[in-house]
Amino acid sequence: MLYVRLAFMIGCSLCTVGVNAKPLVYQQCAELHLDQFRKGEFEASKDLLNSIVELKSHPEMQETVRKNYAFGVMLRKQNLDLALEVSKVLCTD
């Protein structure tokens, strides 16, 4: 979870640096897309946490929990990269 937060913060920082050099319309567009992504990321985090909590109550599922968590982190990092690319394309056209 820490890695996802760090990746997200770094991605937001990089996007903010790029956005500050653009016109106001671009900045507003980029902020809108990032806000939408943040909301989706928050919901995904809650769902993942709920799943992990439920699975941890079953000792035989401990290894599955670890694998699912690692897979979820990887998917969410790819999701962040994709969302930033989409924001760039949508806001520059």
N, C-alpha and C positions, 0 to 999 in steps of 0.2 A: 504494500500500500504506500509505503514511503517513496519507493521508486516512481510510482505513478504520480504522486503529488509533486515530486521533484521535476519529473519530465513535463508535467503540466505547467508548473511555474516557469521553467526555462522556456517552454514554448510560448507562453504568454508574454514573457519578457522580450523574446526575440520578435514576436509579432508587434508588441508595443513600440519597440525601437523602429521597426519598419513603418508602422502606422504614423508615427509622429512626423515623418518627412512627407506625408501625402496630404492632399487637400482634405478639407473638413468632411466632405461627402464620403470619401473613401474611409476616413476614420470612423464615421458613424456606422457605415455599412460593416466594417470589420468588427466593430464592437458588438453590433447586433448578432453577427454570426458566432462570435466567441461566447456571448451570453447564452445563446441557444445551445451551444456545445457544452458549456459549463452545467447547464440544467440537466442535459442528458447524461453527462458524466456523473453528476451527483446521484441521479436515479440509479444508474448502473452500479455505483458504489454501494448504495443501500441494498440493492438486490443481491449483490455479491456477498455482502456482510451477512444478510439474512440467511442465505444459502449455507455459508460457512458455519454459522451458529447452529442451524438445524442439523447439519451433517456431523458436527463435533459431538453431538449427543449420542452418536453411535460409534463406539470405539473401533469397530471393524472398518469404518470408512475414513480413518485418519489419513491414509496414503492418498485416497481419492481427493480429499479436501486439499491436500498440498498441491496435487497436480492441477486441480481445477483453479486454485488460486493463482498459480504460476501462469496458467493459460489465460485466465482473465486479465492479469496484468499485461501480458503480451498483446492481447487483443485491444485493450484500452489504449495502449501506447500507439498502436497502429491507427486506431480511431482518431487519436489526437493529431497525428501527422496528417491524416487524410482531411480532417476538418480544417486544419490550417491551410492546406493546399486549396481546398474548395473555397474558403474565404478569400484567398488571394485572387483566385480566378473570378469569382462573382463580383468582387469589389473593384476590379480593374477594368472590367468590360462595360 
